[in-house]
Amino acid sequence: MTLNRVTVIGLGLMGGSLALALRRAGLAAHIVGCGREERLRQAREMCVIDSGSVDAGESVRGSDFVFFCTPVETSIKLLKQVAPRLKPGALVTDVGSTKQAFAAAARETFGSAANERVLPGHPLAGREVSGLAHASADLYKGCRWVLTPLAGEMLPVHRCLISALETIGAHIIFSTPEEHDHTLAYTSHLPQLLSTALSLTLRKTFGSGNPALQAHAGGLRTMLRLAESDPVMWEQIADSNQANIAEALENIEAELRELRGCLTSPEFRTKFELAREFTKGLKS
Ligand SMILES: NC(=O)c1ccc[n+]([C@@H]2O[C@H](COP(=O)([O-])OP(=O)(O)OC[C@H]3O[C@@H](n4cnc5c(N)ncnc54)[C@H](OP(=O)(O)O)[C@@H]3O)[C@@H](O)[C@H]2O)c1
């Protein structure tokens, strides 16, 4: 099984890694990249793509599978732009961190044919660093890859995509765009915002370069890992999942207030015990 001709739009961490993984697994006969001239040159040098175009519409011409690996709002804009240029029967998917906006754009663009033309996705893999230089053929090995079909019917072209994703090491899970965005607000977006908030709190309290901050160990470094994430990507994630993120922040603000209120009461220990038990369950 191969996906034959594939286009990857957005040759950064996710798109570059995907192209490398598809190539290594022999899943694509030809990989077309889409990005700025400089990025295409870099991708050719790294043997990520076979050919490339700066024009998204041109890049999808004749391709059987099109992967959008750009920031969420960019993918939506480009989806509408490339739709008339897609080969009949070609399947579009994406790796965006939120799914409702992309799914809505797919429905708007393709109407009753949306399920045949688009299968939105989100690999639960990634790193706090971005860019093609960090791409790796191993990025998706062992990761969960959420797919949010636009209708119940699973088509042969969907199965073909799923089989390719499984071959590069992904475990497929299904969700709805709504459920995905609500859950991810808690499991991904909230951890990111907590890391960012922690960094900002340290900055405000100690200022940059304060020697007092040498007094830190692995715990802080673990908590701050995500604070190095790309602001442009997160701006678009926050914008496309505002209501769910606001709900998650409200809930954690309430939890933090409760913790502050019980620092010296027996309830403090109860909270730690509850959290420890829940976390152990999550890991098993
Ligand atoms: N990073 C993660 O941990 C992670 C995890 C899961 C999902 N995602 C999702 O994956 C997507 C990509 O994220 P990433 O981490 O791969 O970011 P990235 O490394 O910054 O890559 C994004 C790429 O998109 C390119 N791009 C932007 N606008 C474009 C346009 N109009 N036409 C063509 N290419 C364009 C950028 O080009 P330049 O290189 O020229 O700037 C860059 O190469 C996002 O939707 C994100 O939500 C990310």
The ligand as an SDF file (V2000), in Angstrom:
LIG
                    3D

 48 52  0  0  0  0  0  0  0  0999 V2000
    4.5300   21.4510   17.6260 N   0  0  0  0  0  0  0  0  0  0  0  0
    3.7110   20.6120   18.2300 C   0  0  0  0  0  0  0  0  0  0  0  0
    3.9970   20.1290   19.3190 O   0  0  0  0  0  0  0  0  0  0  0  0
    2.4030   20.2420   17.5670 C   0  0  0  0  0  0  0  0  0  0  0  0
    1.7500   19.0730   17.9810 C   0  0  0  0  0  0  0  0  0  0  0  0
    0.5650   18.6930   17.3530 C   0  0  0  0  0  0  0  0  0  0  0  0
    0.0390   19.4960   16.3610 C   0  0  0  0  0  0  0  0  0  0  0  0
    0.6810   20.6410   15.9900 N   0  0  0  0  0  0  0  0  0  0  0  0
    0.0980   21.4480   14.9150 C   0  0  0  0  0  0  0  0  0  0  0  0
    0.9240   21.2860   13.7900 O   0  0  0  0  0  0  0  0  0  0  0  0
    0.8560   22.4550   12.9760 C   0  0  0  0  0  0  0  0  0  0  0  0
    2.2680   22.8770   12.6290 C   0  0  0  0  0  0  0  0  0  0  0  0
    3.0010   23.0550   13.8100 O   0  0  0  0  0  0  0  0  0  0  0  0
    4.5920   22.8970   13.8240 P   0  0  0  0  0  0  0  0  0  0  0  0
    4.9550   22.6220   15.2320 O   0  0  0  0  0  0  0  0  0  0  0  0
    5.0660   21.9990   12.7680 O   0  0  0  0  0  0  0  0  0  0  0  0
    5.0210   24.3960   13.4950 O   0  0  0  0  0  0  0  0  0  0  0  0
    6.2910   24.8850   12.6500 P   0  0  0  0  0  0  0  0  0  0  0  0
    7.4720   24.0240   12.9190 O   0  0  0  0  0  0  0  0  0  0  0  0
    6.3950   26.3440   12.9040 O   0  0  0  0  0  0  0  0  0  0  0  0
    5.8360   24.6520   11.1600 O   0  0  0  0  0  0  0  0  0  0  0  0
    4.8270   25.3820   10.5220 C   0  0  0  0  0  0  0  0  0  0  0  0
    5.2630   25.5020    9.0820 C   0  0  0  0  0  0  0  0  0  0  0  0
    4.1960   26.1140    8.3450 O   0  0  0  0  0  0  0  0  0  0  0  0
    4.8140   26.9580    7.3940 C   0  0  0  0  0  0  0  0  0  0  0  0
    3.8660   27.9300    6.8890 N   0  0  0  0  0  0  0  0  0  0  0  0
    3.2700   28.9450    7.5530 C   0  0  0  0  0  0  0  0  0  0  0  0
    2.4390   29.6120    6.7230 N   0  0  0  0  0  0  0  0  0  0  0  0
    2.5190   28.9860    5.5090 C   0  0  0  0  0  0  0  0  0  0  0  0
    1.9220   29.1960    4.2500 C   0  0  0  0  0  0  0  0  0  0  0  0
    1.0450   30.1710    4.0510 N   0  0  0  0  0  0  0  0  0  0  0  0
    2.2450   28.3450    3.2330 N   0  0  0  0  0  0  0  0  0  0  0  0
    3.1140   27.3360    3.4090 C   0  0  0  0  0  0  0  0  0  0  0  0
    3.7360   27.0910    4.5870 N   0  0  0  0  0  0  0  0  0  0  0  0
    3.4360   27.9080    5.6170 C   0  0  0  0  0  0  0  0  0  0  0  0
    5.9760   27.5890    8.1400 C   0  0  0  0  0  0  0  0  0  0  0  0
    6.8730   28.1240    7.2080 O   0  0  0  0  0  0  0  0  0  0  0  0
    8.2790   28.7970    7.6120 P   0  0  0  0  0  0  0  0  0  0  0  0
    9.1270   27.6700    8.0760 O   0  0  0  0  0  0  0  0  0  0  0  0
    8.7600   29.3800    6.3590 O   0  0  0  0  0  0  0  0  0  0  0  0
    7.9670   29.7830    8.6960 O   0  0  0  0  0  0  0  0  0  0  0  0
    6.5070   26.3660    8.8970 C   0  0  0  0  0  0  0  0  0  0  0  0
    7.4440   25.6650    8.1290 O   0  0  0  0  0  0  0  0  0  0  0  0
    0.0460   23.4890   13.7580 C   0  0  0  0  0  0  0  0  0  0  0  0
   -1.2670   23.5310   13.2520 O   0  0  0  0  0  0  0  0  0  0  0  0
    0.0290   22.9290   15.1700 C   0  0  0  0  0  0  0  0  0  0  0  0
   -1.1680   23.2990   15.8210 O   0  0  0  0  0  0  0  0  0  0  0  0
    1.8660   21.0250   16.5550 C   0  0  0  0  0  0  0  0  0  0  0  0
  1  2  1  0
  2  3  2  0
  2  4  1  0
  4  5  1  0
  4 48  2  0
  5  6  2  0
  6  7  1  0
  7  8  2  0
  8  9  1  0
  8 48  1  0
  9 10  1  0
  9 46  1  0
 10 11  1  0
 11 12  1  0
 11 44  1  0
 12 13  1  0
 13 14  1  0
 14 15  2  0
 14 16  1  0
 14 17  1  0
 17 18  1  0
 18 19  2  0
 18 20  1  0
 18 21  1  0
 21 22  1  0
 22 23  1  0
 23 24  1  0
 23 42  1  0
 24 25  1  0
 25 26  1  0
 25 36  1  0
 26 27  1  0
 26 35  1  0
 27 28  2  0
 28 29  1  0
 29 30  1  0
 29 35  2  0
 30 31  1  0
 30 32  2  0
 32 33  1  0
 33 34  2  0
 34 35  1  0
 36 37  1  0
 36 42  1  0
 37 38  1  0
 38 39  2  0
 38 40  1  0
 38 41  1  0
 42 43  1  0
 44 45  1  0
 44 46  1  0
 46 47  1  0
M  CHG  2   8   1  16  -1
M  END
$$$$
